[in-house]
Amino acid sequence: MPSLGKYEIGIVGNGLSAYLVLKHLVSLAPEIKVALFNSSQYNAIEGPAYLKNEKAHFFLNTPSSKIALSDENAYDFCDFLGLNAEERDWHFASRADYGKYAKSKLALYDSYARQFGSATDIKRSREGFEVYTNDGIVSCNKVLLATGNDFDNAWQGVIKSVWDFDYSVLKPTDKVIVIGTGLTMFDVAGAISDNCNQVTITAISKSGLMPAVQPVIPSPPIPFEWDRVTRISLFEVVKQLRKNLELANGEWWRALDGMRPVTIDLWNNFSVFEKKQFINHLLSKWNRARHRAPKQVFEKVNNLIQSNTLVIKQGRVVQASANFVKLADGTILNADYVFYAGGAISNPFNSSQPFWQNLKEEDWLVSHPSGMGINATPKFQLIGKNGNPVSGAYTIGNNMRGTLLECTAIPELKVQAKKVAAELLGN
Ligand SMILES: Cc1cc2nc3c(=O)[nH]c(=O)nc-3n(C[C@H](O)[C@H](O)[C@H](O)COP(=O)(O)OP(=O)(O)OC[C@H]3O[C@@H](n4cnc5c(N)ncnc54)[C@H](O)[C@@H]3O)c2cc1C
């Protein structure tokens, strides 16, 4: 394969994370030679989250005042939307608008990196890494995996690109099954009802739980406190959370929000056994309470449930295709369309993408012991099979879930990107 040149840093992925890191690299070291490996699936910066769909409107679950990309102006996104001071604090914008905004802030960094096609494999070399593309091999001293959210589950025929699906093809007599009952199901159910409000929808998940609704007005969080010197067990964390929930007196989100500033520290203080216990028994409840739907979205879904247009069902899907879903208890449900809304793959090695299949053989890139994401230090450096940090290999975003737990929302990515850029430059 032809050599396509040598670069100091290779960034695999072209979503928001990749561009945020690129922005910091350019400001810290303007002469740096960066190679950027682009997705063949999604447009740069917008990724799956912020793409524009003429037939459906999807909303952010983060208030517009909390996701500015500017470091100087917290209301930068609100200003972009033209919101006034009364509107801006608890406003939820459309994700397509956020995509436009993010591109207006970050697309200028395109010219600071040499653009290549998708990475198909990465091998370690004497100087660092060789990143394979369909056109040739790019040598990079350091690599950053900013591969983001992967929805490539194994079921053939199931609709996975739910955000760019043409919902106007649905007919009133159609039956739809949605695998998942979280925020993506809210997106799908909302888009279906906007296009054809007689379609019947069955949404299925293991927990049968839907996300909670955002409070109408924000109220002060109840801080989660511990001395940070002594280890705190998962059992003690749950006990203290229960106490804080009592203090919250019905406003349960105040107790949850009070944990946000310390979530990463708490997560890091747990043993691998506790992390697995949390993932197996508490993660779906945590997600339900943490990832809340804006009121207008929640009410729309609730109305669909009230009118029996949407039915929520508890069950474990063991098989699915374009027209049916099989549950663990043997039930088979037929449908005209089956949508996958089960969230991004938590361990990228479960992806059927050739890139991850090829990387399975490598000893410098392994799953996190918790089973979520890939193994990395809290400073974003990969940890190899031998348990040691791998020189020059880093990751950001969804791949960091095992190390950080909460790491994919925009405010978190902003913080990570700054730190990752400094690590990549050895600062
Ligand atoms: C539907 C959805 C809604 C969301 N809503 C919100 C919200 O309201 N508020 C909030 O704070 N956060 C939200 N998020 C979180 C979101 O994950 C982040 O905000 C952000 O978009 C993630 O950016 P990323 O670059 O890490 O990943 P992505 O956007 O997934 O980008 C990664 C890119 O890398 C590409 N890639 C993967 N492998 C390769 C390869 N081998 N070679 C080249 N390219 C590759 C992918 O195809 C993709 O385009 C949402 C996420 C989703 C999926």
Ligand as a Chemical Component Dictionary entry (heavy atoms), coordinates in Angstrom:
data_LIG
# 
_chem_comp.id                   LIG 
_chem_comp.type                 NON-POLYMER 
_chem_comp.pdbx_formal_charge   0 
_chem_comp.three_letter_code    LIG 
# 
loop_
_chem_comp_atom.comp_id 
_chem_comp_atom.atom_id 
_chem_comp_atom.alt_atom_id 
_chem_comp_atom.type_symbol 
_chem_comp_atom.charge 
_chem_comp_atom.model_Cartn_x 
_chem_comp_atom.model_Cartn_y 
_chem_comp_atom.model_Cartn_z 
_chem_comp_atom.pdbx_ordinal 
LIG C1  C1  C 0 -28.668 11.208 18.985 1  
LIG C2  C2  C 0 -27.778 11.888 19.950 2  
LIG C3  C3  C 0 -28.228 13.001 20.631 3  
LIG C4  C4  C 0 -27.408 13.667 21.523 4  
LIG N1  N1  N 0 -27.900 14.748 22.170 5  
LIG C5  C5  C 0 -27.101 15.394 23.024 6  
LIG C6  C6  C 0 -27.581 16.540 23.732 7  
LIG O1  O1  O 0 -28.740 16.927 23.589 8  
LIG N2  N2  N 0 -26.737 17.177 24.579 9  
LIG C7  C7  C 0 -25.451 16.746 24.762 10 
LIG O2  O2  O 0 -24.721 17.363 25.543 11 
LIG N3  N3  N 0 -24.966 15.659 24.105 12 
LIG C8  C8  C 0 -25.764 14.977 23.267 13 
LIG N4  N4  N 0 -25.281 13.876 22.628 14 
LIG C9  C9  C 0 -23.934 13.432 22.937 15 
LIG C10 C10 C 0 -23.010 13.475 21.713 16 
LIG O3  O3  O 0 -22.444 12.219 21.758 17 
LIG C11 C11 C 0 -21.922 14.489 21.739 18 
LIG O4  O4  O 0 -22.484 15.723 21.937 19 
LIG C12 C12 C 0 -21.072 14.513 20.451 20 
LIG O5  O5  O 0 -21.853 14.672 19.319 21 
LIG C13 C13 C 0 -20.188 13.314 20.320 22 
LIG O6  O6  O 0 -19.173 13.665 19.443 23 
LIG P1  P1  P 0 -18.016 12.659 19.101 24 
LIG O7  O7  O 0 -17.120 13.326 18.133 25 
LIG O8  O8  O 0 -17.394 12.113 20.329 26 
LIG O9  O9  O 0 -18.750 11.417 18.423 27 
LIG P2  P2  P 0 -19.552 11.356 17.051 28 
LIG O10 O10 O 0 -20.412 12.516 16.840 29 
LIG O11 O11 O 0 -20.158 9.988  17.024 30 
LIG O12 O12 O 0 -18.407 11.433 15.944 31 
LIG C14 C14 C 0 -17.436 10.430 15.734 32 
LIG C15 C15 C 0 -17.228 10.321 14.251 33 
LIG O13 O13 O 0 -16.124 9.441  14.003 34 
LIG C16 C16 C 0 -16.460 8.624  12.909 35 
LIG N5  N5  N 0 -15.637 7.408  12.887 36 
LIG C17 C17 C 0 -15.812 6.288  13.627 37 
LIG N6  N6  N 0 -14.870 5.378  13.282 38 
LIG C18 C18 C 0 -14.115 5.953  12.321 39 
LIG C19 C19 C 0 -13.011 5.496  11.557 40 
LIG N7  N7  N 0 -12.508 4.266  11.697 41 
LIG N8  N8  N 0 -12.453 6.350  10.641 42 
LIG C20 C20 C 0 -12.959 7.611  10.488 43 
LIG N9  N9  N 0 -14.029 8.075  11.167 44 
LIG C21 C21 C 0 -14.585 7.240  12.069 45 
LIG C22 C22 C 0 -17.932 8.336  13.114 46 
LIG O14 O14 O 0 -18.537 7.836  11.962 47 
LIG C23 C23 C 0 -18.434 9.719  13.523 48 
LIG O15 O15 O 0 -18.775 10.487 12.427 49 
LIG C24 C24 C 0 -26.093 13.186 21.738 50 
LIG C25 C25 C 0 -25.639 12.051 21.048 51 
LIG C26 C26 C 0 -26.465 11.412 20.162 52 
LIG C27 C27 C 0 -25.949 10.206 19.447 53 
# 
loop_
_chem_comp_bond.comp_id 
_chem_comp_bond.atom_id_1 
_chem_comp_bond.atom_id_2 
_chem_comp_bond.value_order 
_chem_comp_bond.pdbx_ordinal 
LIG C1  C2  SING 1  
LIG C2  C3  SING 2  
LIG C2  C26 DOUB 3  
LIG C3  C4  DOUB 4  
LIG C4  N1  SING 5  
LIG C4  C24 SING 6  
LIG N1  C5  DOUB 7  
LIG C5  C6  SING 8  
LIG C5  C8  SING 9  
LIG C6  O1  DOUB 10 
LIG C6  N2  SING 11 
LIG N2  C7  SING 12 
LIG C7  O2  DOUB 13 
LIG C7  N3  SING 14 
LIG N3  C8  DOUB 15 
LIG C8  N4  SING 16 
LIG N4  C9  SING 17 
LIG N4  C24 SING 18 
LIG C9  C10 SING 19 
LIG C10 O3  SING 20 
LIG C10 C11 SING 21 
LIG C11 O4  SING 22 
LIG C11 C12 SING 23 
LIG C12 O5  SING 24 
LIG C12 C13 SING 25 
LIG C13 O6  SING 26 
LIG O6  P1  SING 27 
LIG P1  O7  DOUB 28 
LIG P1  O8  SING 29 
LIG P1  O9  SING 30 
LIG O9  P2  SING 31 
LIG P2  O10 DOUB 32 
LIG P2  O11 SING 33 
LIG P2  O12 SING 34 
LIG O12 C14 SING 35 
LIG C14 C15 SING 36 
LIG C15 O13 SING 37 
LIG C15 C23 SING 38 
LIG O13 C16 SING 39 
LIG C16 N5  SING 40 
LIG C16 C22 SING 41 
LIG N5  C17 SING 42 
LIG N5  C21 SING 43 
LIG C17 N6  DOUB 44 
LIG N6  C18 SING 45 
LIG C18 C19 SING 46 
LIG C18 C21 DOUB 47 
LIG C19 N7  SING 48 
LIG C19 N8  DOUB 49 
LIG N8  C20 SING 50 
LIG C20 N9  DOUB 51 
LIG N9  C21 SING 52 
LIG C22 O14 SING 53 
LIG C22 C23 SING 54 
LIG C23 O15 SING 55 
LIG C24 C25 DOUB 56 
LIG C25 C26 SING 57 
LIG C26 C27 SING 58 
# 
